[in-house]
Amino acid sequence: MHSFWSVGKGLVLLLLTPALSAAQSAAPGDIANTVREVQQYGFAIHILAMLLLGFGFLMVFANRYGYGAVTGTYLVVAAGVPLYIGLRASGVLSAEAVEPHSIKALLLAEFAVASALIAAGAVLGRVRLYQYALLAVVMIPFYMLNERLVLDGGLGVTKGFTDAAGSISIHAFGAYFGLGLAVALTSQRQRNVEVTSDAASNRFSMIGSMVLWLFWPSFCCAVVPPGQLAATAVNTVIALCGATMSTYVFSSILGKGKVAIADIANAALAGGVAIGATCNVMPISFAFAIGLFSGALCVFGYAFVQPRLQRRFGIVDTCGVHNLHGMPGLFGGLAAIVVLPGVAAAQLTGIAVTLVLALLGGLVSGFVIRATGMKQSGYEDAEDFANTKEQAVAAVS
């Protein structure tokens, strides 16, 4: 046994010797950059899990549109990531070009795709399958333009704008872009179709919610300075805890003692949305308060705001992205004004520009997508997939 251990130890040392020699000869700065890149690679994989598993399963609550929800998620990611990386490498629409073979490029592309998936949630089930990929293609340039104007200071009036993890530039932009899409892409027939769910689809939706909750700290930590990593992670978890608690309380109140599972699946995440703008600078007590308020705001949105938007303006928001990403995102962006002195003008300007560009961009993109065809039915897989439940039953009988 002793000789076996000695041989194994020798083999390990033999394999590690080149790496150890390289590490010893490398400059301290190079080692730090390598460690940071490895760390960011971990964040990038976590965020991919959020995009595919989190968003994908969260959106399968519509019980006759499970195939469409997960396949549409795949298509948005598959079309959006290479498009963003290619455009960013060319320097088009950006303040600076980013090397395509870099983890930074991958992370920035994932943020853009997250915004596109949020927008897709607003019209989920009301577009044809290939149009999810088209949605990503037409949205990414608008997202990058907003990035350039607001985050990178292209307007010249947003110096000091604070949005570390995208409460405004990712979440609110995606939500209001989605509402613009909904105006253009919803037929009168689809407005009258009820979105139904069942126990199985709701359970899968909760899996998606928990994946998002689990990896949200990585989403917020991915691009903050290393010295702010711990504060960002803790603030994000605390805000998510606050949102989860207030979601349970307010959903119980509105349900007269019974909780709506849709509230738990969605509003429990609102703390992560709202804390994003200031996750790296927020005092921990404020982080919990932001989570509490954003969870309550999201529940209120599902109960009162969403029905009025549909009734008065005909805006059908399938996943309620305005409740989860729009209003909490705006709240998180405005919270920065309280926490950071001197940013009010830049913050309000950046928010206003983001809202206008998102709504107009979504409306224009919606009509472009509409020109390629309209889905006849709503929230139904049958016209896009060969092996739907109904066809399987027919084959057996």
KOLZAZA-409459 format. One record per residue (C-alpha): residue in one letter; x, y, z. Coordinates in steps of 0.5 Angstrom, whole numbers, plus 500, padded with zeros to 3 digits. Layout:
BEGIN
 res  px  py  pz
   a   X   Y   Z
...
This chain:
BEGIN
 res  px  py  pz
   m 500 500 500
   h 506 505 502
   s 509 503 495
   f 503 505 491
   w 502 511 495
   s 509 513 493
   v 509 511 486
   g 502 515 485
   k 505 521 489
   g 511 521 484
   l 507 521 478
   v 503 527 481
   l 509 531 482
   l 512 529 475
   l 505 532 472
   l 505 538 476
   t 512 540 475
   p 512 544 468
   a 506 548 471
   l 509 549 478
   s 515 552 474
   a 511 556 469
   a 508 559 475
   q 514 560 479
   s 517 564 473
   a 511 568 472
   a 510 575 474
   p 505 576 480
   g 501 580 475
   d 500 574 470
   i 498 570 476
   a 493 574 478
   n 490 575 471
   t 490 568 470
   v 486 566 477
   r 481 572 475
   e 480 569 469
   v 479 562 472
   q 474 565 477
   q 470 569 471
   y 470 562 467
   g 466 559 473
   f 461 565 473
   a 460 564 466
   i 458 557 467
   h 454 559 472
   i 450 564 468
   l 449 559 462
   a 446 555 467
   m 441 560 469
   l 440 562 462
   l 438 555 460
   l 436 551 466
   g 433 557 470
   f 430 561 464
   g 428 555 460
   f 424 551 466
   l 422 558 469
   m 418 559 462
   v 415 552 462
   f 409 554 467
   a 404 554 460
   n 402 546 460
   r 401 546 453
   y 408 550 451
   g 413 546 455
   y 417 544 448
   g 416 551 445
   a 419 554 452
   v 425 550 452
   t 427 550 445
   g 426 558 444
   t 431 559 450
   y 436 554 446
   l 435 559 440
   v 435 565 443
   v 442 563 447
   a 445 560 441
   a 443 566 436
   g 445 571 441
   v 452 569 444
   p 455 569 437
   l 452 575 435
   y 454 579 441
   i 461 577 441
   g 462 578 433
   l 459 585 434
   r 463 587 440
   a 470 584 437
   s 469 589 431
   g 468 595 436
   v 461 596 432
   l 456 600 437
   s 461 599 443
   a 466 604 446
   e 471 599 445
   a 472 592 442
   v 473 586 446
   e 478 580 444
   p 473 575 442
   h 477 569 445
   s 476 572 452
   i 472 570 458
   k 470 578 458
   a 467 577 451
   l 463 571 453
   l 460 574 460
   l 458 580 456
   a 455 576 451
   e 451 572 456
   f 448 579 460
   a 446 581 453
   v 442 574 452
   a 439 574 459
   s 436 581 457
   a 433 578 450
   l 431 572 454
   i 427 577 459
   a 424 580 453
   a 422 573 450
   g 418 572 456
   a 413 577 454
   v 411 574 448
   l 412 567 450
   g 408 562 446
   r 405 567 441
   v 411 567 436
   r 413 562 431
   l 419 557 434
   y 424 560 429
   q 422 567 431
   y 426 566 438
   a 432 566 434
   l 430 572 430
   l 428 576 436
   a 435 575 439
   v 438 578 432
   v 434 584 432
   m 435 586 439
   i 442 585 441
   p 444 591 437
   f 439 595 440
   y 442 592 447
   m 449 594 445
   l 447 601 443
   n 444 602 450
   e 450 599 453
   r 454 605 449
   l 450 611 450
   v 448 609 458
   l 453 605 461
   d 459 607 457
   g 458 614 457
   g 456 615 449
   l 451 621 451
   g 456 625 455
   v 451 626 461
   t 451 619 464
   k 458 620 468
   g 456 616 475
   f 451 612 472
   t 451 606 477
   d 448 599 474
   a 454 594 477
   a 449 588 475
   g 444 590 470
   s 438 592 474
   i 437 597 469
   s 441 595 463
   i 439 588 463
   h 433 587 467
   a 429 593 465
   f 431 594 458
   g 429 587 457
   a 422 588 460
   y 420 594 456
   f 423 591 450
   g 419 585 451
   l 413 590 452
   g 414 593 446
   l 414 587 442
   a 408 585 445
   v 404 591 442
   a 406 589 435
   l 406 581 436
   t 400 580 439
   s 393 578 435
   q 386 579 437
   r 385 572 437
   q 391 571 442
   r 389 576 447
   n 383 572 448
   v 387 565 450
   e 388 563 457
   v 395 561 459
   t 393 555 463
   s 398 551 467
   d 398 544 471
   a 401 541 477
   a 407 538 473
   s 408 545 469
   n 408 549 476
   r 413 544 479
   f 418 544 473
   s 417 552 473
   m 420 552 481
   i 426 548 479
   g 428 554 474
   s 426 559 479
   m 431 555 484
   v 436 555 479
   l 436 562 478
   w 436 563 485
   l 442 559 487
   f 446 562 481
   w 444 569 482
   p 450 571 486
   s 455 569 480
   f 451 573 476
   c 452 579 480
   c 459 578 482
   a 462 576 475
   v 464 583 473
   v 465 587 480
   p 472 588 482
   p 475 583 486
   g 475 587 492
   q 468 587 492
   l 466 580 491
   a 464 578 498
   a 460 584 499
   t 456 583 492
   a 455 576 494
   v 452 577 501
   n 448 583 499
   t 445 579 493
   v 443 573 497
   i 440 577 503
   a 436 581 498
   l 434 574 495
   c 432 572 502
   g 428 579 503
   a 424 578 497
   t 422 571 498
   m 420 572 505
   s 415 578 503
   t 413 574 497
   y 410 569 502
   v 407 574 506
   f 404 578 501
   s 402 572 496
   s 398 569 503
   i 395 576 504
   l 392 577 497
   g 390 569 497
   k 387 570 504
   g 392 565 507
   k 393 561 501
   v 400 562 497
   a 400 562 489
   i 406 558 486
   a 407 563 481
   d 408 568 486
   i 413 564 489
   a 417 562 482
   n 417 569 480
   a 417 574 486
   a 422 571 490
   l 427 573 485
   a 425 580 485
   g 431 581 490
   g 436 579 485
   v 433 584 480
   a 433 590 484
   i 440 589 488
   g 443 589 481
   a 445 596 481
   t 448 597 487
   c 450 590 489
   n 457 592 490
   v 456 598 495
   m 450 597 498
   p 450 596 506
   i 447 589 508
   s 441 592 512
   f 439 596 505
   a 440 590 501
   f 435 586 505
   a 430 592 505
   i 431 592 498
   g 429 585 497
   l 423 586 502
   f 420 591 498
   s 422 588 491
   g 418 582 492
   a 412 585 495
   l 412 590 488
   c 412 584 484
   v 407 580 487
   f 403 587 487
   g 404 587 479
   y 402 580 478
   a 395 582 482
   f 394 589 480
   v 398 592 474
   q 399 586 469
   p 391 585 469
   r 390 593 468
   l 396 593 462
   q 392 588 459
   r 385 590 460
   r 387 598 458
   f 392 597 453
   g 391 590 450
   i 399 588 452
   v 399 581 454
   d 405 579 458
   t 406 572 458
   c 411 571 463
   g 410 577 467
   v 416 580 466
   h 414 587 467
   n 413 585 474
   l 419 581 475
   h 424 585 471
   g 421 591 469
   m 419 595 476
   p 424 591 481
   g 429 593 476
   l 427 601 476
   f 426 601 483
   g 433 598 484
   g 436 603 479
   l 433 609 483
   a 435 606 490
   a 442 608 487
   i 440 615 488
   v 439 614 496
   v 445 610 497
   l 450 614 493
   p 450 622 493
   g 451 626 487
   v 449 620 482
   a 441 623 481
   a 442 626 474
   a 446 621 471
   q 441 615 474
   l 435 619 472
   t 438 620 465
   g 440 613 464
   i 434 610 466
   a 430 615 462
   v 434 613 455
   t 434 606 457
   l 426 606 457
   v 425 610 451
   l 430 606 447
   a 427 599 450
   l 420 601 448
   l 421 604 441
   g 426 598 439
   g 421 593 442
   l 416 596 438
   v 420 596 431
   s 423 589 432
   g 416 587 433
   f 414 589 427
   v 420 586 423
   i 419 580 426
   r 411 580 425
   a 413 581 417
   t 416 574 417
   g 409 571 419
   m 404 570 425
   k 403 564 430
   q 396 562 429
   s 394 559 436
   g 397 561 442
   y 401 557 448
   e 401 551 444
   d 406 546 441
   a 403 542 436
   e 404 546 430
   d 412 546 431
   f 413 540 434
   a 413 532 431
   n 412 529 438
   t 407 533 442
   k 403 529 447
   e 397 529 443
   q 400 526 437
   a 403 521 442
   v 396 519 445
   a 394 519 437
   a 399 514 436
   v 398 509 441
   s 391 509 440
